[in-house]
Amino acid sequence: MNCHLEHKVTNGNSTVPTGLETRTKLHRAGIYPLMAQDWGTPPWQFDFQPEARPLPDQVDFAVIGGGFTGLAAAAWLRRLDPHKSVALFEADHLGAGASGRSGGMALDETAAGDLPGLGNVLEGYEKILRDLEIECDLELPGAWEIGRSGGRRDSPIAWQDSGTLRVVGEVPGGTVDPGMQVSGLGRAAQRLGAALFENTPVRGIRWSHPLEIQIPQRRILAGQALIATNAGELELSSLEGRAQPKFTLAIATEALGEERMKEIGVPRHKAFYTVDLPYLWGRTLANGGMVWGAGLIHPNHWRELAAIDVRTGEAAEMFSRFERRVRGFHPALARLRTTHRWGGPILFPEGWRPIFERHPSSEQAIVLGGYAGHGVALSVYLGKWAAEALLGRRELPRW
């Protein structure tokens, strides 16, 4: 039996199977948010839940999506203009998508490199976190680029993985706790006066003036909107066919201990990623464990993301192969125990350039997303930029 048909959602007095087809119908009917139930559990903890409050009839700014981008934008809209009303709508819980399922690698620039007018992402990101008083275990000692050729003679690592992986260079970057970052951004946004609504999916927008934000059994008017749904709701964001949603996998391991860490050559707070294939990325954890990531699942449509179950099928097979691969990198990892398996959505736009533009249906709405793996710092940095643009204080980039 397909395991997805075994999960059920209660609607009134009836219990309905929630396979992909059924869940999609419920999603379109506004009954059930099309979010994952079986994407696994990352090692990050969330310690913030927004206070309950009634939905507004009208707001100055509607933010759609409760990840890093949306939360940062909501906080900065209120910080820059506390006289404007801001409401954020998240279909599930804050950080339920890519943000809370990130590996927590903070990198500079974009996946496409530096772009005209981008500025210093990490410097701006650090300042935003300071200004909003967010503590998220951020450390920026640099990130290693590793590869199977061109490695440095003094490389601290020499792992066997279709050749010998060595450090080939170092770039600005480091590590962060994504759960703490989601929670900190949520607290900051709420403290500054933004209204945050979880389990409130936006089903559509009527492109009138003001905009009509359509949520189940309710219509909310908004002067302007930011659509920050990344790999979800691609029809709403106008990104259907323009960007490719994927599902990426990661594992966390037990604490290695000082001796094993020394043997494999990775210092604390270090992040790394390969510059060749097969791809690999990873980082150390505050508890002495490590996160390792590789592999993509390729859905035909973004709605299929919700049907992925990391415990079975293709994802489970990929995890098993990947864990064997990691244990083969170095003798010190041969008996390494996995503590967490999880995955999350990722969106690849054309040319790997983030999408940051006015919505084609209305100048009153901005679409922001598609970070292609560089979203931890970039999403917060561009979230502030989006707030400035919505307030008419800054132009959008021309990428």
Secondary structure as the mmCIF struct_conf table of DSSP 4:
data_model
#
loop_
_struct_conf.conf_type_id
_struct_conf.id
_struct_conf.beg_label_comp_id
_struct_conf.beg_label_asym_id
_struct_conf.beg_label_seq_id
_struct_conf.end_label_comp_id
_struct_conf.end_label_asym_id
_struct_conf.end_label_seq_id
HELX_RH_3T_P HELX_RH_3T_P1 CYS A 3 GLU A 6
STRN STRN1 LYS A 8 ASN A 11
TURN_TY1_P TURN_TY1_P1 GLY A 12 ASN A 13
STRN STRN2 SER A 14 PRO A 17
HELX_RH_AL_P HELX_RH_AL_P1 LEU A 20 ALA A 29
TURN_TY1_P TURN_TY1_P2 GLY A 30 GLY A 30
BEND BEND1 ILE A 31 TYR A 32
BEND BEND2 GLN A 37 GLN A 37
BEND BEND3 TRP A 39 TRP A 39
STRN STRN3 GLY A 40 GLY A 40
BEND BEND4 PRO A 43 PRO A 43
HELX_LH_PP_P HELX_LH_PP_P1 PRO A 50 ALA A 52
HELX_LH_PP_P HELX_LH_PP_P2 PRO A 54 PRO A 56
BEND BEND5 ASP A 57 ASP A 57
STRN STRN4 GLN A 58 ILE A 64
BEND BEND6 GLY A 67 GLY A 67
HELX_RH_AL_P HELX_RH_AL_P2 PHE A 68 LEU A 80
TURN_TY1_P TURN_TY1_P3 PRO A 82 HIS A 83
BEND BEND7 LYS A 84 LYS A 84
STRN STRN5 VAL A 86 PHE A 89
BEND BEND8 ALA A 91 HIS A 93
TURN_TY1_P TURN_TY1_P4 LEU A 94 ALA A 98
HELX_RH_3T_P HELX_RH_3T_P2 SER A 99 ARG A 101
BEND BEND9 SER A 102 SER A 102
STRN STRN6 MET A 105 LEU A 107
BEND BEND10 ASP A 108 GLU A 109
STRN STRN7 THR A 110 THR A 110
TURN_TY1_P TURN_TY1_P5 ALA A 111 ALA A 112
STRN STRN8 GLY A 113 GLY A 113
TURN_TY1_P TURN_TY1_P6 PRO A 116 GLY A 117
HELX_RH_AL_P HELX_RH_AL_P3 VAL A 121 ASP A 131
TURN_TY1_P TURN_TY1_P7 LEU A 132 GLU A 133
STRN STRN9 GLU A 139 GLU A 139
BEND BEND11 PRO A 141 PRO A 141
STRN STRN10 ALA A 143 GLY A 147
BEND BEND12 ARG A 148 GLY A 150
TURN_TY1_P TURN_TY1_P8 ARG A 153 ASP A 154
BEND BEND13 PRO A 156 PRO A 156
STRN STRN11 TRP A 159 GLN A 160
BEND BEND14 ASP A 161 GLY A 163
STRN STRN12 THR A 164 VAL A 171
BEND BEND15 PRO A 172 PRO A 172
STRN STRN13 GLY A 173 THR A 175
HELX_RH_AL_P HELX_RH_AL_P4 PRO A 178 ARG A 191
TURN_TY1_P TURN_TY1_P9 LEU A 192 GLY A 193
STRN STRN14 ALA A 195 PHE A 197
BEND BEND16 GLU A 198 ASN A 199
STRN STRN15 GLY A 204 ARG A 206
BEND BEND17 SER A 208 PRO A 210
STRN STRN16 LEU A 211 ILE A 215
TURN_TY1_P TURN_TY1_P10 PRO A 216 GLN A 217
STRN STRN17 ARG A 218 ILE A 227
TURN_TY1_P TURN_TY1_P11 ASN A 230 ALA A 231
BEND BEND18 GLY A 232 GLY A 232
HELX_RH_AL_P HELX_RH_AL_P5 LEU A 234 SER A 237
TURN_TY1_P TURN_TY1_P12 SER A 238 SER A 238
TURN_TY1_P TURN_TY1_P13 GLU A 240 ARG A 242
STRN STRN18 ALA A 243 THR A 253
HELX_RH_AL_P HELX_RH_AL_P6 GLY A 257 ILE A 264
TURN_TY1_P TURN_TY1_P14 GLY A 265 GLY A 265
TURN_TY1_P TURN_TY1_P15 ARG A 268 HIS A 269
STRN STRN19 ALA A 271 THR A 274
BEND BEND19 VAL A 275 PRO A 278
STRN STRN20 TRP A 281 THR A 284
TURN_TY1_P TURN_TY1_P16 ALA A 286 ASN A 287
BEND BEND20 GLY A 288 GLY A 288
STRN STRN21 MET A 290 ILE A 297
BEND BEND21 ASN A 300 HIS A 301
HELX_RH_3T_P HELX_RH_3T_P3 TRP A 302 ALA A 307
TURN_TY1_P TURN_TY1_P17 VAL A 310 ARG A 311
BEND BEND22 THR A 312 THR A 312
HELX_RH_AL_P HELX_RH_AL_P7 GLY A 313 ARG A 327
TURN_TY1_P TURN_TY1_P18 GLY A 328 GLY A 328
BEND BEND23 PHE A 329 PHE A 329
HELX_RH_3T_P HELX_RH_3T_P4 PRO A 331 LEU A 333
TURN_TY1_P TURN_TY1_P19 ALA A 334 ARG A 335
HELX_LH_PP_P HELX_LH_PP_P3 LEU A 336 ARG A 337
STRN STRN22 THR A 338 PRO A 349
HELX_RH_3T_P HELX_RH_3T_P5 GLU A 350 TRP A 352
HELX_LH_PP_P HELX_LH_PP_P4 ARG A 353 PRO A 354
STRN STRN23 ILE A 355 HIS A 359
TURN_TY1_P TURN_TY1_P20 PRO A 360 SER A 361
STRN STRN24 SER A 362 GLY A 369
TURN_TY1_P TURN_TY1_P21 ALA A 372 GLY A 373
HELX_RH_AL_P HELX_RH_AL_P8 GLY A 375 LEU A 390
TURN_TY1_P TURN_TY1_P22 LEU A 391 GLY A 392
BEND BEND24 ARG A 393 ARG A 394
HELX_LH_PP_P HELX_LH_PP_P5 GLU A 395 PRO A 397
#
